[in-house]
Each structure stands twice: as C-alpha cells, then as structure tokens.
Amino acid sequence: MLMALGLMAAKKDRDWKTGKLTDSRTVDTGVAARRSGLLVGPAAPAAPTTAVVTLTTAELTIAGAEYIYVVRDTGTGVLLTRRLCRYVVGDDVKYVQDGTLMHLIDADKNECKGQIMRQERVPPAAK
C-alpha cells in the first residue's frame, strides 16, 4: 500500500510537459528462444519444445515545444505484469524526460516508460 502511494506521489511531482504523438510504428527488438513443456494430469510431461519468437515494440515520435523525440516503448510494470502501453497518433501525450528514459502517460492514463532513441531540436519557424 505504501509503495503504491509512493508511486502516485512520484507521478504527481514530475514536471510533465505536453507534446503531440505524430507517429507510431512497430519495430523488431530481437529474438528470444522460449522453451516449453506441458504437464497434464498424472501423465508424464510432454517433451519440451523450443520456439524462436521475434520480439517487437512500438517506436513513437513525439513533438514537444523544444525537441522531437523518437521513443521506444518499454511498457509499464515489471516482469510478469509488464504490458505495452496504448497510444493514439495525433493525440497529445504527457511526458517527462529523465536522462535517456522518458515517462509517458498513455491513452488509458497509465504511466509508462520508454527509452529515448533519438532527440533533435525543433527547427526554428520560417519567417
């Protein structure tokens, strides 16, 4: 309970900025071998199998007041509770930069994290 209150307090204390989510695309982040075995009732377990799975995630482009960011979504939660976040291209998104990490509020109002892959200054307006 105290941990949840601490997380809520941290969420409120950040200096949130608002940007525009201008693009989202799926990117491959590598492959993983998964080994599985099946136990059913009193029978002996099925022979384990190994499958190679391609890991993917979303790469977001966020236009802020000073910078344009490309951020790779790392989701929310940890280990078994980890899930990717939901974003809507064209909507505003709240974010806080913390070094190379970005905290984001997704379309479901969940706090998510992302790895900043690229950051560039917004070009000056044409006169």
N, C-alpha and C positions, 0 to 999 in steps of 0.2 A: 504494500500500500504506500509506504513512504517513498519507494523507488518511483512509483507512478506519479506521485505528487512532485517529486524532483524533476522528472522529465517534463511535466506540464509547465513547471516554473521556468525551466530552461527554454522551452518553446516560446514563452511569452517575453523573456528577457532579451532575445535576439533583436538586432536592428534589421527587421525584414524590409526588403525592397520589392517593388513590383516590376516585373518585366512581361514581355509578350512571348509566348511559345510560338515560334514561327515555323518549326519543322520537327518531325519525329520520324526516325527510321530504325529498322531492326538491323542489328549488326551481330556477326558471329564473334564470340569471345573465346572460342577454343573448343576442344573436345574433351570428354571425360569417359572413362570406362566404368561401367556400372556392373557389378556382379550381383546376381540374384539367385536365391534358392527358395523353394516353396515348401512349406510344411502344411500338410492337410491331414488332420486326424491322426490316428495311430500309425499310419503308413510311413515308410521311410521317406525322407525329403527327396524331392525331385533333384536331379543333377543340376548343380549351379550353372548358370549361363552368364556370359559376359556380352554386354552390348555397348557399342560406342555411340555416345549421344553428343550431338552438336549443341553447345551452349550459346544462347542468344540473349540479347538485352536490347533496350531502347536507347538510342542516342538522340538527345534533344538539342535543339538550337533555341537559345533564349536571348532575346534582345532586351538589354537593360538601358538605362539612361546613359551610362558611360562605356559599357562593354557589351560585346556579343560573345556568348559562351556556347561551347559545344560540351554537353554534359552526358556522361554515360550513367544511366540509372542503375544504382546498386540496390534499390528496393528499400524495404522497411523491415524491421525485426532482425532476428539473428537465427542462424541455423534452421531448425525445423519450422519456425514461424515466419521466415523470410518470404516476402512476396514482392513482386514488382508493383509499381505504382501506376495509377491511371491518369493520363494527361489528355487534354483536348487541344489540338492545334488551333491557333487563333485566339485562345483564351489568355487572360492574364494569369501569371503564376507568381507566387510569392517565393522569394529566395534569400538566402544569406550565404555569402562566400566565407569559408573558413580555410584559408590556405588553398590547397588543391581539392578540397572537399566542398560540396555545395549541399546545403539543407534546403529542401523544397517542400511546399505544401501542394499536394496533388488535388485532382478534381473532387475526391472524396473527403477532403480536408485532413488527410493523413500526412504526418511529417515523414518525408522520405529523404534519402541521401543519394548523392551522385558524385562521380569522380569527374573533375574538370579536365577535359581532354585538350581543349584549346580555348584561349581567351584573346580577344583582339579589341582594340579601341573602336568605338563607333566613329565612322568617318564624319568629319565636320560637314555641316549642311552647306549646300551650294548656294552662293549668293547671287 
